[in-house]
Amino acid sequence: MQQNIHDIILQILNVDINDYDENLLSEHWNIDLADWLYVFAELERKYSDAVYNLFAENTYKVFTINNLAREIENII
């Protein structure tokens, strides 16, 4: 799951996230917030509509590749 999320981010945003525990909203990655909508849309398409609920039910701490993978695995 982690690799799938990594690959989606790489494909859509052309950013190679090499630390699966670093917050994806970190300035380190220099990714505009609006660009994440494209990533969410792809995650939703691949895994389920429930992906968006992850953000309603969690804090910003869910926004790492490892945490997203764990939460998505819990809903599919």
N, C-alpha and C positions, 0 to 999 in steps of 0.2 A: 504494500500500500504506500509506504514512504516513497519508494522509487517512482510509482505512478504519479503521485502528487508532484514530486520533483520534476518529472518529465513534462507534466502539464505546464508548470510554471516556466520551465525552460522553453517549451514550444511557444507559449503565448506571449511571455514577457521578455524572452531572450536573456534571462538572468539565471545563472548557474548557482543555485543555493547549495553551498558546501557544508553548512552547519545546520543539521536538522533540528537542533534545539534552540537556535537563535530566533527571536521573534521576527516574523516576516514583515512587520511594520517598522522595523528598525531603519534608521536613516542610513545605516551601512549598505542596504540594498538599493537605496535611491529609486524606489518604485512608488509612483503616484497612487494614491488611494483608489482613485476611479479605475485604474487598470486592474485592480483585483476583481472587479465585477466580471471581467472576461474569464478569469480563473474560476470564480464561483459558478458561472454558467456552465463551464465544462465539467466541473465536479458534479454539479447537479445532473447534467446529462448522463454522465457515466454511472453515478451511484444512486441518486434519488433526490426527490424534491426536499427531503428532510435535511439536506446539507445546509440550507439557509437557517434552519432552526438551531444549528450548532452555535450560531452567533447570537441568537436571542437568549440561549440558555447558558452561555458561558461568558467568561471575562476575556479580556485581551490576551490572557495567558494561553488560550487555546490556539493562538495564531503562530504555531511553529509547525514544521512538517510532521514531527513525531506526534504532537498532540492532535493535530487534525486527523492524522491517520488512525490514531486510537479512537477518536470520537466517531469517525466515519465507519470504522469497523463495528462499532457498537450499534449503529443504526441500520446497517444493511444486513 
